[in-house]
Amino acid sequence: MTSRVSGAPRAEDRHRVGGRRARTWGLAGCGALLAGSAGLLVARLAGLDAGTVLAVPMVLLPYTVLLGVLLLGLQLAVPVLRSRPLVLVTAALTLAQALVLAPRFLPHQRQVPAGAVELRVATLNGDAGGADARAVVDLVRSERIDVLAVEQIPAGGLAALDRAGLGTLLPYHELHPEDDSSIYSRTELTHGGALPIGTAWPQTTAEITSGGRTVRLVAVHTYYPLGDAGRWTRDMAALTSEARRSGPDTVFLGDFNASLDHAPMRELLAAGLTDTHAELGRGWARTWPVGKPLLPPLVQLDHVLHGPGLAGVSVGERTVPGTDHRAVVAVLALMPQTGGASGRSG
């Protein structure tokens, strides 16, 4: 006769229990990730990020599509994660997220007439003056920039730019280091000053004449959501009001501390502005952070927005040593006026 010790589980029983435990934890992990991803999508669709802590994770929305594809692949490839309902939920959620993001990857620029006057603009957050002055000048020279907006460059940093020769290339300027933004131009600037619109820092503005038209420029630097989401939202609302008062020949460029998924940014665009990256089908450009060990740029905070009197021709990002933001360089074309529209800012 043989006997078996009572209570000693067989190897196959242990394996079965371990498999059930792995499946439970695996499915729970997938469910938690999907719940967070779905919550972010709901917040995006409902505009719940305005003035709330949701403004911070909202910049990660494009990554939820990648997460969904990864989870879907794992669910199909790993036996313990296979669950028909979970696969269907993952696929549906990923498709919904992709549909929300799709328009920014589909170019919708207008046909630019041959011979249209072009304006080459750039914006750079100088990271409290850390940006390499010679590299900035080299960028202006190589890209043949007509207008440069700089943010977070104090008086000492502006002096360094002057010593590096920026004044030779862009001799006209509207400098407001105490207000955190300044404008340089190849041609004369008029109607310059700091906009007292209630933002954390006054936004610097000026006008140039190009192709017989007056183009209004606004160098933007808003507060940041991580510091105070309410303050940032109020800054964006003030910019939206200013955009509604501006004419069709308007360019807002700078560090908005906002992505295309933020509700306040979408409201700003609805006020009559176009994001050049999205217009040209490059709606997931990443400009921040730069220069971090093992960390590539993750989100786009820096933008060139323009009114209906202009159209995007090209846009790109450039790395400048010494700052944690990439520069954005855009070529804008002045479109033919219709219906007697005036290029003068209102």
C-alpha positions, 0 to 999 in steps of 0.5 A: 500500500502507498499513502500520501501525506495529507495537505501536501499539494501536488506540483500540478496543483501549485502550478494551477494556483500560480497560473490563476494568481498570475492571470488575476494580477495580469488582468487587474494590471491591464484593467488599471492601466485602461481605466487611467487611460480612459479617464484621461480620454474622458477628461480630454473630451469634457475639458476637465483639465482647465484649472485642475491638476488634470492639466499636468497628465493631459500632456501624456494623452498621445502616449495612451494610444501607444499604451493601448497598442502595447496592451493589445499586443500583450493580451493577444500574445500572452496566454494568461492575459487573453480575455475576449472582453478585455481585448474588445475594450482595449481595441475600442478605447485605443481606436477612440483615442486615435480618432481624437488625435488623428486630425493633427496628423492630417495636413490641412494647409491651404494652397499658397500662391506662387510668389506669396510673401513669406515670413520666417519666424522662430521662438525659443525659451532661453531657460533663464538665460542658459541658452548658448548665445552664439548658437541662437545667433547661428540659428537665426543666420542659418534659418534666415529668421525675420522675427525671433521671440525669446522667453525667459531670457533676463537682461544679462542673457539679452546682453550676451545675445547682443555681444554674439551679434544678434543685433547685426542680423535682427537690428530692431527689437522690443525688449522686456526681460522683466516681463519674460519675453522679447521680440527681435526683427529684421525690419522695423517694429512699431506699436511695441509694448507689454500687453497688460491683459492680466497674465502672470507676466505681460506678453510682449507685442509689436507690429511689422510691415511685410508685403505691404501688410501689417502683421501683429506679433505676440511673444507668449510665455504663460504660467505653468500648470504644475505650479498653479493650474488656475493661474495658467488657465487664467493666462490662457483665457487672457490670450484667448480674449486678446486673440479675438481682438486681433486681426487676421494677420496675427502671430502668437508664438512662444512657450504656452506651457500647453499641448494641443490636448489642453482645453484652454489651448483648444479655446485659444485656437477656436478664437481664430488661430491655427497651430502651424504644426497641426496645420502641416500634419506634425501635431506631435512635435516634442519641444520639452524637456531637452538636455536631460540624461536618458530622457528625450523630449516628451511634450510640445509646449512651444508653438507658432500660432497664426491668424487666417491671413497667413498659412503655414509653409513649413515648421520644425524644431531645433536644439539649442545648447543650454536650454531645456526647450527646443526652438520652433522655426516656422515659415508663414505665407501671407495669403491674398486678402478677400472681402476687404479684410484688413491686415491691421490688428484690431 
